[in-house]
Amino acid sequence: MKSSDSSTHVIRATARKHWQTWGRTTASHVLQGAGTAVGAALVSFIVWWAQRG
């Protein structure tokens, strides 16, 4: 019983560590992607507005 408890604990600790690393990386990628999309939309809007006269 003790060994299975410790192995479960190790699995949980490892999963938590990977989740934190993966979660942060994903969040930063999503934020970068959103920022890029907003920047592109803003540039497109400014170009459209300038061409509109």
C-alpha distance matrix in Angstrom:
0.0 3.8 5.6 5.4 6.2 8.8 10.1 10.7 12.4 14.4 15.4 16.5 18.4 20.1 21.0 22.4 24.4 25.8 26.7 28.6 30.4 31.2 32.1 34.5 36.1 36.6 38.0 40.4 41.5 42.1 44.1 46.1 46.8 47.9 50.1 51.6 52.3 53.9 55.9 57.1 58.1 59.9 61.8 62.7 63.9 66.0 67.6 68.3 69.7 71.9 73.2 73.9 76.6
3.8 0.0 3.8 5.6 5.1 6.3 8.7 9.9 10.6 12.4 14.3 15.4 16.5 18.4 19.9 21.0 22.6 24.4 25.5 27.0 28.8 30.0 30.9 33.0 34.7 35.5 36.8 39.0 40.3 41.2 42.9 44.8 45.8 47.0 48.9 50.6 51.5 53.0 54.8 56.2 57.3 58.9 60.8 61.9 63.1 65.0 66.7 67.6 68.9 71.0 72.4 73.2 75.8
5.6 3.8 0.0 3.8 5.4 5.2 6.2 8.6 9.8 10.5 12.3 14.2 15.2 16.4 18.2 19.8 21.0 22.5 24.0 25.7 27.1 28.1 29.5 31.6 32.9 33.8 35.5 37.5 38.6 39.6 41.6 43.2 44.2 45.6 47.5 48.9 49.9 51.6 53.3 54.6 55.8 57.6 59.3 60.3 61.7 63.6 65.1 66.0 67.6 69.5 70.8 71.8 74.4
5.4 5.6 3.8 0.0 3.8 5.5 5.1 6.1 8.5 9.8 10.4 12.1 14.1 15.2 16.2 18.1 19.8 20.9 22.0 24.1 25.7 26.3 27.5 29.9 31.3 31.8 33.5 35.8 36.7 37.4 39.6 41.4 42.0 43.3 45.5 46.9 47.6 49.4 51.3 52.4 53.5 55.4 57.2 58.0 59.4 61.4 62.9 63.7 65.2 67.3 68.5 69.4 72.1
6.2 5.1 5.4 3.8 0.0 3.8 5.5 5.1 6.2 8.7 9.9 10.5 12.2 14.2 15.2 16.3 18.3 19.9 20.7 22.4 24.4 25.4 26.1 28.4 30.1 30.7 32.0 34.4 35.6 36.3 38.1 40.1 41.0 42.1 44.1 45.8 46.6 48.0 50.0 51.4 52.3 54.0 56.0 57.0 58.2 60.1 61.8 62.6 64.0 66.1 67.5 68.2 70.8
8.8 6.3 5.2 5.5 3.8 0.0 3.8 5.4 4.9 6.2 8.6 9.8 10.4 12.2 14.1 15.1 16.4 18.2 19.6 21.0 22.6 23.9 25.0 27.0 28.5 29.6 31.0 33.0 34.3 35.3 37.1 38.8 39.9 41.2 43.0 44.6 45.7 47.2 48.9 50.3 51.5 53.1 54.9 56.1 57.4 59.2 60.8 61.8 63.2 65.1 66.6 67.5 70.1
10.1 8.7 6.2 5.1 5.5 3.8 0.0 3.8 5.3 5.0 6.1 8.6 9.8 10.5 12.1 14.0 15.3 16.4 18.0 19.9 21.1 22.0 23.5 25.7 26.8 27.7 29.5 31.5 32.5 33.6 35.6 37.2 38.0 39.5 41.5 42.8 43.8 45.6 47.3 48.4 49.7 51.5 53.2 54.2 55.6 57.5 58.9 59.9 61.5 63.4 64.7 65.7 68.3
10.7 9.9 8.6 6.1 5.1 5.4 3.8 0.0 3.8 5.4 5.0 6.1 8.5 9.8 10.4 12.1 14.1 15.2 16.0 18.2 19.9 20.6 21.5 24.0 25.4 25.9 27.5 29.8 30.8 31.5 33.6 35.5 36.2 37.4 39.5 41.0 41.8 43.4 45.4 46.6 47.6 49.4 51.3 52.2 53.5 55.5 57.0 57.8 59.3 61.4 62.7 63.5 66.2
12.4 10.6 9.8 8.5 6.2 4.9 5.3 3.8 0.0 3.8 5.5 5.1 6.1 8.5 9.8 10.4 12.2 14.2 15.0 16.4 18.4 19.6 20.4 22.4 24.2 25.1 26.3 28.5 29.9 30.7 32.4 34.3 35.4 36.5 38.4 40.1 41.1 42.5 44.3 45.8 46.9 48.4 50.3 51.5 52.7 54.5 56.2 57.2 58.5 60.5 62.0 62.8 65.3
14.4 12.4 10.5 9.8 8.7 6.2 5.0 5.4 3.8 0.0 3.8 5.4 5.1 6.0 8.4 9.8 10.5 12.2 13.9 15.4 16.6 18.0 19.4 21.2 22.5 23.7 25.3 27.1 28.4 29.6 31.4 32.9 34.1 35.5 37.3 38.7 39.9 41.5 43.1 44.5 45.8 47.4 49.1 50.3 51.7 53.5 55.0 56.1 57.5 59.4 60.8 61.9 64.4
15.4 14.3 12.3 10.4 9.9 8.6 6.1 5.0 5.5 3.8 0.0 3.8 5.5 5.1 6.0 8.5 9.9 10.5 11.9 14.1 15.4 16.0 17.4 19.8 20.9 21.6 23.4 25.5 26.4 27.4 29.5 31.1 31.9 33.4 35.4 36.7 37.6 39.4 41.2 42.3 43.6 45.4 47.0 48.0 49.5 51.4 52.8 53.8 55.4 57.3 58.6 59.6 62.2
16.5 15.4 14.2 12.1 10.5 9.8 8.6 6.1 5.1 5.4 3.8 0.0 3.8 5.4 5.0 6.0 8.5 9.8 10.2 12.1 14.2 14.9 15.6 17.9 19.7 20.2 21.5 23.9 25.1 25.8 27.6 29.6 30.5 31.6 33.6 35.2 36.1 37.6 39.5 40.9 41.9 43.6 45.5 46.5 47.8 49.7 51.3 52.2 53.6 55.6 57.0 57.9 60.4
18.4 16.5 15.2 14.1 12.2 10.4 9.8 8.5 6.1 5.1 5.5 3.8 0.0 3.8 5.5 5.1 6.2 8.7 9.8 10.7 12.4 14.1 15.0 16.6 18.4 19.7 20.8 22.7 24.3 25.4 26.8 28.6 29.9 31.2 32.8 34.4 35.7 37.1 38.7 40.3 41.6 43.0 44.7 46.1 47.4 49.0 50.7 51.8 53.1 55.0 56.6 57.5 60.0
20.1 18.4 16.4 15.2 14.2 12.2 10.5 9.8 8.5 6.0 5.1 5.4 3.8 0.0 3.8 5.4 5.1 6.2 8.5 10.0 10.7 12.0 13.7 15.5 16.6 17.9 19.7 21.3 22.4 23.8 25.6 27.0 28.2 29.8 31.4 32.8 34.1 35.8 37.2 38.6 40.1 41.6 43.2 44.4 46.0 47.6 49.1 50.3 51.8 53.5 54.9 56.1 58.6
21.0 19.9 18.2 16.2 15.2 14.1 12.1 10.4 9.8 8.4 6.0 5.0 5.5 3.8 0.0 3.8 5.4 5.1 5.9 8.5 9.9 10.2 11.4 13.9 15.1 15.7 17.4 19.6 20.5 21.5 23.5 25.2 26.0 27.4 29.4 30.8 31.7 33.5 35.2 36.4 37.7 39.4 41.1 42.1 43.6 45.4 46.9 47.9 49.4 51.3 52.7 53.6 56.3
22.4 21.0 19.8 18.1 16.3 15.1 14.0 12.1 10.4 9.8 8.5 6.0 5.1 5.4 3.8 0.0 3.8 5.5 5.0 6.1 8.6 9.8 10.0 12.1 14.1 14.9 15.9 18.1 19.6 20.4 22.0 23.9 25.1 26.2 27.9 29.7 30.8 32.1 33.9 35.5 36.6 38.1 39.9 41.2 42.4 44.1 45.8 46.9 48.2 50.1 51.7 52.6 55.0
24.4 22.6 21.0 19.8 18.3 16.4 15.3 14.1 12.2 10.5 9.9 8.5 6.2 5.1 5.4 3.8 0.0 3.8 5.4 5.3 6.3 8.6 9.8 10.8 12.4 14.1 15.4 16.8 18.5 19.9 21.2 22.7 24.3 25.7 27.1 28.6 30.2 31.6 32.9 34.6 36.0 37.4 39.0 40.5 41.8 43.3 44.9 46.3 47.6 49.3 50.9 52.0 54.4
25.8 24.4 22.5 20.9 19.9 18.2 16.4 15.2 14.2 12.2 10.5 9.8 8.7 6.2 5.1 5.5 3.8 0.0 3.8 5.5 5.1 5.9 8.1 9.9 10.5 11.8 13.8 15.4 16.3 17.8 19.7 20.9 22.0 23.8 25.4 26.6 28.0 29.8 31.1 32.4 34.0 35.6 37.0 38.3 39.9 41.5 42.9 44.2 45.7 47.4 48.8 50.0 52.5
26.7 25.5 24.0 22.0 20.7 19.6 18.0 16.0 15.0 13.9 11.9 10.2 9.8 8.5 5.9 5.0 5.4 3.8 0.0 3.8 5.5 5.1 5.5 8.2 9.7 10.1 11.5 13.8 14.9 15.7 17.6 19.4 20.4 21.6 23.5 25.1 26.1 27.6 29.4 30.8 32.0 33.6 35.3 36.5 37.8 39.6 41.2 42.2 43.7 45.6 47.0 48.0 50.5
28.6 27.0 25.7 24.1 22.4 21.0 19.9 18.2 16.4 15.4 14.1 12.1 10.7 10.0 8.5 6.1 5.3 5.5 3.8 0.0 3.8 5.6 5.1 6.0 8.5 9.8 10.4 12.1 14.1 15.1 16.3 18.1 19.7 20.8 22.2 24.0 25.4 26.6 28.1 29.9 31.2 32.4 34.2 35.7 36.9 38.4 40.2 41.4 42.6 44.4 46.1 47.1 49.4
30.4 28.8 27.1 25.7 24.4 22.6 21.1 19.9 18.4 16.6 15.4 14.2 12.4 10.7 9.9 8.6 6.3 5.1 5.5 3.8 0.0 3.8 5.5 5.4 6.2 8.6 10.0 10.8 12.4 14.3 15.5 16.6 18.3 20.0 21.1 22.5 24.3 25.8 26.9 28.5 30.2 31.5 32.9 34.4 36.0 37.4 38.9 40.3 41.7 43.2 44.9 46.1 48.4
31.2 30.0 28.1 26.3 25.4 23.9 22.0 20.6 19.6 18.0 16.0 14.9 14.1 12.0 10.2 9.8 8.6 5.9 5.1 5.6 3.8 0.0 3.8 5.5 5.1 6.0 8.5 9.9 10.5 12.0 14.1 15.2 16.2 18.0 19.7 20.8 22.1 24.0 25.4 26.6 28.2 29.8 31.2 32.4 34.1 35.8 37.1 38.3 39.9 41.6 43.0 44.2 46.7
32.1 30.9 29.5 27.5 26.1 25.0 23.5 21.5 20.4 19.4 17.4 15.6 15.0 13.7 11.4 10.0 9.8 8.1 5.5 5.1 5.5 3.8 0.0 3.8 5.5 5.1 6.0 8.6 9.9 10.4 12.1 14.1 15.1 16.2 18.1 19.7 20.8 22.2 23.9 25.4 26.6 28.1 29.9 31.2 32.4 34.2 35.8 36.9 38.2 40.1 41.6 42.6 45.1
34.5 33.0 31.6 29.9 28.4 27.0 25.7 24.0 22.4 21.2 19.8 17.9 16.6 15.5 13.9 12.1 10.8 9.9 8.2 6.0 5.4 5.5 3.8 0.0 3.8 5.4 5.1 6.1 8.6 9.8 10.5 12.1 14.1 15.2 16.3 18.1 19.7 20.9 22.2 24.1 25.5 26.6 28.3 29.9 31.2 32.6 34.3 35.7 36.8 38.5 40.3 41.4 43.6
36.1 34.7 32.9 31.3 30.1 28.5 26.8 25.4 24.2 22.5 20.9 19.7 18.4 16.6 15.1 14.1 12.4 10.5 9.7 8.5 6.2 5.1 5.5 3.8 0.0 3.8 5.5 5.2 6.2 8.6 9.9 10.5 12.2 14.2 15.2 16.3 18.2 19.9 20.8 22.3 24.1 25.5 26.7 28.3 30.0 31.3 32.7 34.2 35.7 37.2 38.7 40.1 42.4
36.6 35.5 33.8 31.8 30.7 29.6 27.7 25.9 25.1 23.7 21.6 20.2 19.7 17.9 15.7 14.9 14.1 11.8 10.1 9.8 8.6 6.0 5.1 5.4 3.8 0.0 3.8 5.5 5.1 6.1 8.5 9.8 10.3 12.1 14.0 15.1 16.2 18.1 19.6 20.8 22.2 23.9 25.4 26.6 28.1 29.9 31.2 32.4 34.0 35.7 37.1 38.2 40.8
38.0 36.8 35.5 33.5 32.0 31.0 29.5 27.5 26.3 25.3 23.4 21.5 20.8 19.7 17.4 15.9 15.4 13.8 11.5 10.4 10.0 8.5 6.0 5.1 5.5 3.8 0.0 3.8 5.4 5.1 6.1 8.5 9.8 10.4 12.1 14.0 15.1 16.3 18.0 19.7 20.8 22.2 24.1 25.4 26.6 28.2 30.0 31.1 32.3 34.2 35.8 36.8 39.1
40.4 39.0 37.5 35.8 34.4 33.0 31.5 29.8 28.5 27.1 25.5 23.9 22.7 21.3 19.6 18.1 16.8 15.4 13.8 12.1 10.8 9.9 8.6 6.1 5.2 5.5 3.8 0.0 3.8 5.4 5.1 6.0 8.5 9.8 10.3 12.1 14.0 15.1 16.1 18.1 19.7 20.7 22.2 24.0 25.3 26.6 28.3 29.8 31.0 32.5 34.3 35.5 37.7
41.5 40.3 38.6 36.7 35.6 34.3 32.5 30.8 29.9 28.4 26.4 25.1 24.3 22.4 20.5 19.6 18.5 16.3 14.9 14.1 12.4 10.5 9.9 8.6 6.2 5.1 5.4 3.8 0.0 3.8 5.4 5.0 6.0 8.5 9.7 10.4 12.1 14.0 15.0 16.2 18.1 19.6 20.8 22.2 23.9 25.4 26.7 28.1 29.7 31.2 32.6 34.0 36.4
42.1 41.2 39.6 37.4 36.3 35.3 33.6 31.5 30.7 29.6 27.4 25.8 25.4 23.8 21.5 20.4 19.9 17.8 15.7 15.1 14.3 12.0 10.4 9.8 8.6 6.1 5.1 5.4 3.8 0.0 3.8 5.4 5.0 6.0 8.5 9.7 10.4 12.1 14.0 15.1 16.2 18.0 19.7 20.8 22.1 24.0 25.5 26.5 28.0 29.9 31.3 32.3 34.8
44.1 42.9 41.6 39.6 38.1 37.1 35.6 33.6 32.4 31.4 29.5 27.6 26.8 25.6 23.5 22.0 21.2 19.7 17.6 16.3 15.5 14.1 12.1 10.5 9.9 8.5 6.1 5.1 5.4 3.8 0.0 3.8 5.4 5.0 6.0 8.5 9.7 10.4 12.0 14.0 15.1 16.2 18.1 19.7 20.7 22.2 24.1 25.3 26.4 28.2 29.9 30.9 33.2
46.1 44.8 43.2 41.4 40.1 38.8 37.2 35.5 34.3 32.9 31.1 29.6 28.6 27.0 25.2 23.9 22.7 20.9 19.4 18.1 16.6 15.2 14.1 12.1 10.5 9.8 8.5 6.0 5.0 5.4 3.8 0.0 3.8 5.5 5.1 6.1 8.5 9.8 10.3 12.1 14.1 15.1 16.3 18.1 19.7 20.8 22.3 24.0 25.3 26.7 28.3 29.8 31.9
46.8 45.8 44.2 42.0 41.0 39.9 38.0 36.2 35.4 34.1 31.9 30.5 29.9 28.2 26.0 25.1 24.3 22.0 20.4 19.7 18.3 16.2 15.1 14.1 12.2 10.3 9.8 8.5 6.0 5.0 5.4 3.8 0.0 3.8 5.4 5.1 6.1 8.5 9.7 10.4 12.1 14.0 15.2 16.3 18.1 19.8 20.9 22.2 23.9 25.5 26.8 28.1 30.6
47.9 47.0 45.6 43.3 42.1 41.2 39.5 37.4 36.5 35.5 33.4 31.6 31.2 29.8 27.4 26.2 25.7 23.8 21.6 20.8 20.0 18.0 16.2 15.2 14.2 12.1 10.4 9.8 8.5 6.0 5.0 5.5 3.8 0.0 3.8 5.4 5.0 6.1 8.4 9.8 10.4 12.1 14.1 15.1 16.2 18.1 19.8 20.7 22.0 24.0 25.5 26.4 28.9
50.1 48.9 47.5 45.5 44.1 43.0 41.5 39.5 38.4 37.3 35.4 33.6 32.8 31.4 29.4 27.9 27.1 25.4 23.5 22.2 21.1 19.7 18.1 16.3 15.2 14.0 12.1 10.3 9.7 8.5 6.0 5.1 5.4 3.8 0.0 3.8 5.5 5.1 6.0 8.5 9.8 10.4 12.1 14.1 15.1 16.3 18.2 19.7 20.6 22.2 24.1 25.3 27.4
51.6 50.6 48.9 46.9 45.8 44.6 42.8 41.0 40.1 38.7 36.7 35.2 34.4 32.8 30.8 29.7 28.6 26.6 25.1 24.0 22.5 20.8 19.7 18.1 16.3 15.1 14.0 12.1 10.4 9.7 8.5 6.1 5.1 5.4 3.8 0.0 3.8 5.5 5.0 6.1 8.5 9.7 10.4 12.1 14.0 15.2 16.4 18.1 19.6 20.9 22.4 23.9 26.2
52.3 51.5 49.9 47.6 46.6 45.7 43.8 41.8 41.1 39.9 37.6 36.1 35.7 34.1 31.7 30.8 30.2 28.0 26.1 25.4 24.3 22.1 20.8 19.7 18.2 16.2 15.1 14.0 12.1 10.4 9.7 8.5 6.1 5.0 5.5 3.8 0.0 3.8 5.4 5.1 6.1 8.5 9.9 10.4 12.1 14.1 15.3 16.2 18.0 19.8 20.9 22.0 24.7
53.9 53.0 51.6 49.4 48.0 47.2 45.6 43.4 42.5 41.5 39.4 37.6 37.1 35.8 33.5 32.1 31.6 29.8 27.6 26.6 25.8 24.0 22.2 20.9 19.9 18.1 16.3 15.1 14.0 12.1 10.4 9.8 8.5 6.1 5.1 5.5 3.8 0.0 3.8 5.5 5.1 6.0 8.6 9.8 10.3 12.1 14.1 15.0 16.0 18.1 19.8 20.6 22.9
55.9 54.8 53.3 51.3 50.0 48.9 47.3 45.4 44.3 43.1 41.2 39.5 38.7 37.2 35.2 33.9 32.9 31.1 29.4 28.1 26.9 25.4 23.9 22.2 20.8 19.6 18.0 16.1 15.0 14.0 12.0 10.3 9.7 8.4 6.0 5.0 5.4 3.8 0.0 3.8 5.5 5.0 6.2 8.5 9.8 10.5 12.2 14.1 15.1 16.4 18.3 19.7 21.6
57.1 56.2 54.6 52.4 51.4 50.3 48.4 46.6 45.8 44.5 42.3 40.9 40.3 38.6 36.4 35.5 34.6 32.4 30.8 29.9 28.5 26.6 25.4 24.1 22.3 20.8 19.7 18.1 16.2 15.1 14.0 12.1 10.4 9.8 8.5 6.1 5.1 5.5 3.8 0.0 3.8 5.4 5.1 6.1 8.5 9.9 10.5 12.1 14.0 15.2 16.4 18.0 20.4
58.1 57.3 55.8 53.5 52.3 51.5 49.7 47.6 46.9 45.8 43.6 41.9 41.6 40.1 37.7 36.6 36.0 34.0 32.0 31.2 30.2 28.2 26.6 25.5 24.1 22.2 20.8 19.7 18.1 16.2 15.1 14.1 12.1 10.4 9.8 8.5 6.1 5.1 5.5 3.8 0.0 3.8 5.5 5.0 6.0 8.6 9.8 10.3 11.9 14.0 15.2 16.0 18.7
59.9 58.9 57.6 55.4 54.0 53.1 51.5 49.4 48.4 47.4 45.4 43.6 43.0 41.6 39.4 38.1 37.4 35.6 33.6 32.4 31.5 29.8 28.1 26.6 25.5 23.9 22.2 20.7 19.6 18.0 16.2 15.1 14.0 12.1 10.4 9.7 8.5 6.0 5.0 5.4 3.8 0.0 3.8 5.4 5.0 6.1 8.6 9.7 10.3 12.1 14.1 15.0 17.0
61.8 60.8 59.3 57.2 56.0 54.9 53.2 51.3 50.3 49.1 47.0 45.5 44.7 43.2 41.1 39.9 39.0 37.0 35.3 34.2 32.9 31.2 29.9 28.3 26.7 25.4 24.1 22.2 20.8 19.7 18.1 16.3 15.2 14.1 12.1 10.4 9.9 8.6 6.2 5.1 5.5 3.8 0.0 3.8 5.4 5.1 6.1 8.5 9.7 10.5 12.2 14.0 15.9
62.7 61.9 60.3 58.0 57.0 56.1 54.2 52.2 51.5 50.3 48.0 46.5 46.1 44.4 42.1 41.2 40.5 38.3 36.5 35.7 34.4 32.4 31.2 29.9 28.3 26.6 25.4 24.0 22.2 20.8 19.7 18.1 16.3 15.1 14.1 12.1 10.4 9.8 8.5 6.1 5.0 5.4 3.8 0.0 3.8 5.5 5.1 6.1 8.5 9.9 10.5 12.0 14.7
63.9 63.1 61.7 59.4 58.2 57.4 55.6 53.5 52.7 51.7 49.5 47.8 47.4 46.0 43.6 42.4 41.8 39.9 37.8 36.9 36.0 34.1 32.4 31.2 30.0 28.1 26.6 25.3 23.9 22.1 20.7 19.7 18.1 16.2 15.1 14.0 12.1 10.3 9.8 8.5 6.0 5.0 5.4 3.8 0.0 3.8 5.4 5.0 5.9 8.5 9.8 10.2 12.7
66.0 65.0 63.6 61.4 60.1 59.2 57.5 55.5 54.5 53.5 51.4 49.7 49.0 47.6 45.4 44.1 43.3 41.5 39.6 38.4 37.4 35.8 34.2 32.6 31.3 29.9 28.2 26.6 25.4 24.0 22.2 20.8 19.8 18.1 16.3 15.2 14.1 12.1 10.5 9.9 8.6 6.1 5.1 5.5 3.8 0.0 3.8 5.4 5.0 6.0 8.5 9.7 11.2
67.6 66.7 65.1 62.9 61.8 60.8 58.9 57.0 56.2 55.0 52.8 51.3 50.7 49.1 46.9 45.8 44.9 42.9 41.2 40.2 38.9 37.1 35.8 34.3 32.7 31.2 30.0 28.3 26.7 25.5 24.1 22.3 20.9 19.8 18.2 16.4 15.3 14.1 12.2 10.5 9.8 8.6 6.1 5.1 5.4 3.8 0.0 3.8 5.4 5.1 6.1 8.5 10.3
68.3 67.6 66.0 63.7 62.6 61.8 59.9 57.8 57.2 56.1 53.8 52.2 51.8 50.3 47.9 46.9 46.3 44.2 42.2 41.4 40.3 38.3 36.9 35.7 34.2 32.4 31.1 29.8 28.1 26.5 25.3 24.0 22.2 20.7 19.7 18.1 16.2 15.0 14.1 12.1 10.3 9.7 8.5 6.1 5.0 5.4 3.8 0.0 3.8 5.5 5.2 6.0 8.9
69.7 68.9 67.6 65.2 64.0 63.2 61.5 59.3 58.5 57.5 55.4 53.6 53.1 51.8 49.4 48.2 47.6 45.7 43.7 42.6 41.7 39.9 38.2 36.8 35.7 34.0 32.3 31.0 29.7 28.0 26.4 25.3 23.9 22.0 20.6 19.6 18.0 16.0 15.1 14.0 11.9 10.3 9.7 8.5 5.9 5.0 5.4 3.8 0.0 3.8 5.5 5.1 6.9
71.9 71.0 69.5 67.3 66.1 65.1 63.4 61.4 60.5 59.4 57.3 55.6 55.0 53.5 51.3 50.1 49.3 47.4 45.6 44.4 43.2 41.6 40.1 38.5 37.2 35.7 34.2 32.5 31.2 29.9 28.2 26.7 25.5 24.0 22.2 20.9 19.8 18.1 16.4 15.2 14.0 12.1 10.5 9.9 8.5 6.0 5.1 5.5 3.8 0.0 3.8 5.4 5.7
73.2 72.4 70.8 68.5 67.5 66.6 64.7 62.7 62.0 60.8 58.6 57.0 56.6 54.9 52.7 51.7 50.9 48.8 47.0 46.1 44.9 43.0 41.6 40.3 38.7 37.1 35.8 34.3 32.6 31.3 29.9 28.3 26.8 25.5 24.1 22.4 20.9 19.8 18.3 16.4 15.2 14.1 12.2 10.5 9.8 8.5 6.1 5.2 5.5 3.8 0.0 3.8 5.4
73.9 73.2 71.8 69.4 68.2 67.5 65.7 63.5 62.8 61.9 59.6 57.9 57.5 56.1 53.6 52.6 52.0 50.0 48.0 47.1 46.1 44.2 42.6 41.4 40.1 38.2 36.8 35.5 34.0 32.3 30.9 29.8 28.1 26.4 25.3 23.9 22.0 20.6 19.7 18.0 16.0 15.0 14.0 12.0 10.2 9.7 8.5 6.0 5.1 5.4 3.8 0.0 3.8
76.6 75.8 74.4 72.1 70.8 70.1 68.3 66.2 65.3 64.4 62.2 60.4 60.0 58.6 56.3 55.0 54.4 52.5 50.5 49.4 48.4 46.7 45.1 43.6 42.4 40.8 39.1 37.7 36.4 34.8 33.2 31.9 30.6 28.9 27.4 26.2 24.7 22.9 21.6 20.4 18.7 17.0 15.9 14.7 12.7 11.2 10.3 8.9 6.9 5.7 5.4 3.8 0.0
